[in-house]
């Protein structure tokens, strides 16, 4: 783990700037209390949201101790009472781990992304229009697959996820389920590095084929409907280790190939969810009330993801993004804090 990530917890607490909500000190629900707050080790816009929430908790009177850990460790720590809360748990992918600790931990709120996010397969729009490609199923055709060839066998080269990420398991399973393994080769490596190359390919007019999600820096740099299109899948299909949160048919997906609506994605919508220790959240209704209100539009998340990707996600950039959001949305932020302060 990079040194700046290890030190980010301290930077979050020290770096956020004070704003002035007139709530009497004696009325603050967090006075004399500490929140042990965990953020995941997968860097993105979730780190900016964490800073904003830390500032709101401080305005409510809480002392906040922020640590960085992977979600599996957080579940164990939350169940044991060593950590109180995390707001960047990826659902539904993390449901199996959560189910193992739900006796001692619980989900709070309905997710941080307004409307949730999507996952799926994309190709460059230029190639899609030139060859009338409107579905993933068409990659069974060796001639279509060869358009995205990256090796000597003329198979399409599909940029997939990091080894160990569940989205890569989804890709591998679906290629088999949809009969695509004879024509498509999934490449699993360091996703960010692989996707930098895909961005360059699309911007230079070359064919590209990759798995991605939105909101993310990738779909901010390569905009669905403008630079790339989502390829609908032929059916819902997930491996046993990846739970479903419903149908993969999603309405209103921007940039779905052929203008399909609904667009069948790789899986149902996902979201950054909040999980908290049950005893902690029961004793702190102000924290519950705060989390139940906090949501950010997809466009905001995409902006954060893009800004973070440009400099590798420095602590200074993350703090700057959080402060800019709070300055531009001061009324909304104050409303969240005021409503939380009055919760019982």
PEGI-V384336 format. One record per residue. N is the residue number from 1. BURIAL is 1 if it has 9 or more other C-alpha atoms within 8 Angstrom, else 0. D_LAST is the distance of its C-alpha to the last C-alpha in whole Angstrom. Layout:
# PEGI-V384336
n=N burial=BURIAL d_last=D_LAST
n=N burial=BURIAL d_last=D_LAST
This chain:
# PEGI-V384336
n=1 burial=0 d_last=39
n=2 burial=0 d_last=40
n=3 burial=0 d_last=40
n=4 burial=0 d_last=38
n=5 burial=1 d_last=35
n=6 burial=1 d_last=35
n=7 burial=0 d_last=34
n=8 burial=1 d_last=32
n=9 burial=1 d_last=29
n=10 burial=0 d_last=30
n=11 burial=1 d_last=31
n=12 burial=1 d_last=28
n=13 burial=1 d_last=26
n=14 burial=0 d_last=29
n=15 burial=0 d_last=30
n=16 burial=1 d_last=27
n=17 burial=0 d_last=27
n=18 burial=0 d_last=25
n=19 burial=0 d_last=24
n=20 burial=0 d_last=23
n=21 burial=0 d_last=19
n=22 burial=0 d_last=19
n=23 burial=0 d_last=16
n=24 burial=0 d_last=17
n=25 burial=0 d_last=17
n=26 burial=0 d_last=15
n=27 burial=0 d_last=12
n=28 burial=1 d_last=12
n=29 burial=1 d_last=9
n=30 burial=1 d_last=12
n=31 burial=1 d_last=15
n=32 burial=0 d_last=17
n=33 burial=0 d_last=16
n=34 burial=1 d_last=18
n=35 burial=1 d_last=18
n=36 burial=1 d_last=21
n=37 burial=1 d_last=21
n=38 burial=1 d_last=24
n=39 burial=1 d_last=26
n=40 burial=1 d_last=29
n=41 burial=1 d_last=33
n=42 burial=0 d_last=34
n=43 burial=0 d_last=34
n=44 burial=1 d_last=33
n=45 burial=1 d_last=30
n=46 burial=1 d_last=28
n=47 burial=1 d_last=28
n=48 burial=1 d_last=28
n=49 burial=1 d_last=24
n=50 burial=1 d_last=23
n=51 burial=1 d_last=24
n=52 burial=1 d_last=22
n=53 burial=0 d_last=19
n=54 burial=1 d_last=20
n=55 burial=1 d_last=21
n=56 burial=1 d_last=17
n=57 burial=1 d_last=16
n=58 burial=1 d_last=18
n=59 burial=1 d_last=17
n=60 burial=1 d_last=13
n=61 burial=1 d_last=15
n=62 burial=1 d_last=16
n=63 burial=1 d_last=19
n=64 burial=1 d_last=21
n=65 burial=1 d_last=23
n=66 burial=1 d_last=25
n=67 burial=1 d_last=28
n=68 burial=1 d_last=30
n=69 burial=1 d_last=31
n=70 burial=1 d_last=32
n=71 burial=1 d_last=29
n=72 burial=0 d_last=31
n=73 burial=0 d_last=31
n=74 burial=1 d_last=27
n=75 burial=1 d_last=26
n=76 burial=1 d_last=28
n=77 burial=1 d_last=26
n=78 burial=1 d_last=23
n=79 burial=1 d_last=24
n=80 burial=0 d_last=25
n=81 burial=0 d_last=22
n=82 burial=0 d_last=24
n=83 burial=1 d_last=22
n=84 burial=1 d_last=19
n=85 burial=1 d_last=19
n=86 burial=1 d_last=21
n=87 burial=1 d_last=21
n=88 burial=1 d_last=25
n=89 burial=1 d_last=26
n=90 burial=1 d_last=28
n=91 burial=1 d_last=28
n=92 burial=1 d_last=30
n=93 burial=1 d_last=32
n=94 burial=1 d_last=30
n=95 burial=1 d_last=29
n=96 burial=1 d_last=32
n=97 burial=1 d_last=30
n=98 burial=1 d_last=27
n=99 burial=0 d_last=28
n=100 burial=0 d_last=29
n=101 burial=1 d_last=26
n=102 burial=1 d_last=23
n=103 burial=0 d_last=23
n=104 burial=1 d_last=21
n=105 burial=1 d_last=20
n=106 burial=1 d_last=19
n=107 burial=0 d_last=19
n=108 burial=1 d_last=16
n=109 burial=1 d_last=16
n=110 burial=0 d_last=20
n=111 burial=1 d_last=22
n=112 burial=1 d_last=22
n=113 burial=1 d_last=26
n=114 burial=1 d_last=26
n=115 burial=0 d_last=28
n=116 burial=1 d_last=28
n=117 burial=1 d_last=32
n=118 burial=1 d_last=35
n=119 burial=1 d_last=38
n=120 burial=1 d_last=42
n=121 burial=1 d_last=45
n=122 burial=1 d_last=47
n=123 burial=1 d_last=50
n=124 burial=1 d_last=52
n=125 burial=1 d_last=52
n=126 burial=1 d_last=56
n=127 burial=1 d_last=57
n=128 burial=1 d_last=55
n=129 burial=0 d_last=56
n=130 burial=0 d_last=60
n=131 burial=0 d_last=60
n=132 burial=0 d_last=58
n=133 burial=1 d_last=55
n=134 burial=1 d_last=52
n=135 burial=1 d_last=51
n=136 burial=1 d_last=51
n=137 burial=1 d_last=53
n=138 burial=1 d_last=56
n=139 burial=1 d_last=56
n=140 burial=1 d_last=58
n=141 burial=0 d_last=61
n=142 burial=1 d_last=63
n=143 burial=0 d_last=64
n=144 burial=1 d_last=60
n=145 burial=1 d_last=59
n=146 burial=1 d_last=62
n=147 burial=0 d_last=60
n=148 burial=1 d_last=57
n=149 burial=1 d_last=60
n=150 burial=0 d_last=59
n=151 burial=0 d_last=62
n=152 burial=0 d_last=65
n=153 burial=0 d_last=64
n=154 burial=1 d_last=63
n=155 burial=1 d_last=60
n=156 burial=1 d_last=57
n=157 burial=1 d_last=55
n=158 burial=1 d_last=51
n=159 burial=1 d_last=49
n=160 burial=1 d_last=46
n=161 burial=1 d_last=43
n=162 burial=1 d_last=43
n=163 burial=0 d_last=45
n=164 burial=0 d_last=42
n=165 burial=0 d_last=39
n=166 burial=0 d_last=39
n=167 burial=0 d_last=40
n=168 burial=1 d_last=43
n=169 burial=1 d_last=43
n=170 burial=1 d_last=42
n=171 burial=1 d_last=45
n=172 burial=1 d_last=48
n=173 burial=1 d_last=47
n=174 burial=1 d_last=47
n=175 burial=1 d_last=50
n=176 burial=1 d_last=52
n=177 burial=0 d_last=50
n=178 burial=0 d_last=52
n=179 burial=0 d_last=55
n=180 burial=1 d_last=55
n=181 burial=0 d_last=56
n=182 burial=0 d_last=59
n=183 burial=1 d_last=59
n=184 burial=1 d_last=55
n=185 burial=1 d_last=55
n=186 burial=1 d_last=51
n=187 burial=1 d_last=51
n=188 burial=1 d_last=48
n=189 burial=1 d_last=48
n=190 burial=1 d_last=46
n=191 burial=1 d_last=44
n=192 burial=0 d_last=44
n=193 burial=0 d_last=47
n=194 burial=1 d_last=49
n=195 burial=1 d_last=47
n=196 burial=0 d_last=48
n=197 burial=0 d_last=51
n=198 burial=1 d_last=50
n=199 burial=1 d_last=49
n=200 burial=0 d_last=53
n=201 burial=1 d_last=54
n=202 burial=1 d_last=53
n=203 burial=0 d_last=53
n=204 burial=0 d_last=57
n=205 burial=0 d_last=57
n=206 burial=0 d_last=58
n=207 burial=1 d_last=56
n=208 burial=1 d_last=53
n=209 burial=1 d_last=51
n=210 burial=1 d_last=48
n=211 burial=1 d_last=44
n=212 burial=1 d_last=41
n=213 burial=1 d_last=38
n=214 burial=1 d_last=36
n=215 burial=1 d_last=34
n=216 burial=1 d_last=36
n=217 burial=1 d_last=39
n=218 burial=1 d_last=42
n=219 burial=1 d_last=41
n=220 burial=1 d_last=40
n=221 burial=0 d_last=44
n=222 burial=1 d_last=45
n=223 burial=1 d_last=44
n=224 burial=1 d_last=44
n=225 burial=1 d_last=46
n=226 burial=1 d_last=48
n=227 burial=1 d_last=49
n=228 burial=1 d_last=48
n=229 burial=1 d_last=47
n=230 burial=1 d_last=45
n=231 burial=1 d_last=47
n=232 burial=1 d_last=46
n=233 burial=1 d_last=46
n=234 burial=1 d_last=48
n=235 burial=0 d_last=46
n=236 burial=1 d_last=43
n=237 burial=1 d_last=43
n=238 burial=1 d_last=41
n=239 burial=0 d_last=42
n=240 burial=0 d_last=41
n=241 burial=0 d_last=39
n=242 burial=1 d_last=37
n=243 burial=1 d_last=34
n=244 burial=1 d_last=34
n=245 burial=0 d_last=31
n=246 burial=0 d_last=33
n=247 burial=1 d_last=37
n=248 burial=1 d_last=38
n=249 burial=1 d_last=39
n=250 burial=1 d_last=37
n=251 burial=0 d_last=37
n=252 burial=0 d_last=38
n=253 burial=1 d_last=39
n=254 burial=0 d_last=41
n=255 burial=1 d_last=44
n=256 burial=1 d_last=45
n=257 burial=1 d_last=48
n=258 burial=0 d_last=50
n=259 burial=0 d_last=48
n=260 burial=0 d_last=46
n=261 burial=1 d_last=43
n=262 burial=1 d_last=41
n=263 burial=1 d_last=42
n=264 burial=1 d_last=42
n=265 burial=1 d_last=41
n=266 burial=1 d_last=41
n=267 burial=1 d_last=38
n=268 burial=1 d_last=35
n=269 burial=1 d_last=32
n=270 burial=1 d_last=30
n=271 burial=1 d_last=27
n=272 burial=1 d_last=25
n=273 burial=1 d_last=22
n=274 burial=1 d_last=20
n=275 burial=1 d_last=20
n=276 burial=1 d_last=17
n=277 burial=1 d_last=18
n=278 burial=1 d_last=16
n=279 burial=0 d_last=15
n=280 burial=1 d_last=14
n=281 burial=1 d_last=12
n=282 burial=0 d_last=10
n=283 burial=0 d_last=10
n=284 burial=1 d_last=8
n=285 burial=1 d_last=6
n=286 burial=1 d_last=7
n=287 burial=1 d_last=10
n=288 burial=1 d_last=10
n=289 burial=1 d_last=9
n=290 burial=1 d_last=12
n=291 burial=1 d_last=14
n=292 burial=1 d_last=14
n=293 burial=0 d_last=15
n=294 burial=0 d_last=18
n=295 burial=0 d_last=21
n=296 burial=1 d_last=25
n=297 burial=1 d_last=28
n=298 burial=1 d_last=31
n=299 burial=0 d_last=33
n=300 burial=0 d_last=31
n=301 burial=1 d_last=31
n=302 burial=1 d_last=34
n=303 burial=1 d_last=35
n=304 burial=1 d_last=33
n=305 burial=1 d_last=35
n=306 burial=1 d_last=38
n=307 burial=1 d_last=38
n=308 burial=1 d_last=37
n=309 burial=1 d_last=40
n=310 burial=0 d_last=42
n=311 burial=0 d_last=42
n=312 burial=0 d_last=41
n=313 burial=1 d_last=37
n=314 burial=1 d_last=38
n=315 burial=1 d_last=35
n=316 burial=0 d_last=36
n=317 burial=1 d_last=36
n=318 burial=1 d_last=32
n=319 burial=1 d_last=31
n=320 burial=0 d_last=33
n=321 burial=1 d_last=32
n=322 burial=1 d_last=28
n=323 burial=1 d_last=29
n=324 burial=0 d_last=31
n=325 burial=0 d_last=28
n=326 burial=1 d_last=26
n=327 burial=0 d_last=28
n=328 burial=0 d_last=29
n=329 burial=0 d_last=26
n=330 burial=0 d_last=24
n=331 burial=0 d_last=22
n=332 burial=0 d_last=21
n=333 burial=1 d_last=20
n=334 burial=1 d_last=18
n=335 burial=0 d_last=16
n=336 burial=1 d_last=15
n=337 burial=1 d_last=14
n=338 burial=1 d_last=13
n=339 burial=1 d_last=10
n=340 burial=1 d_last=9
n=341 burial=1 d_last=9
n=342 burial=0 d_last=7
n=343 burial=0 d_last=4
n=344 burial=0 d_last=0
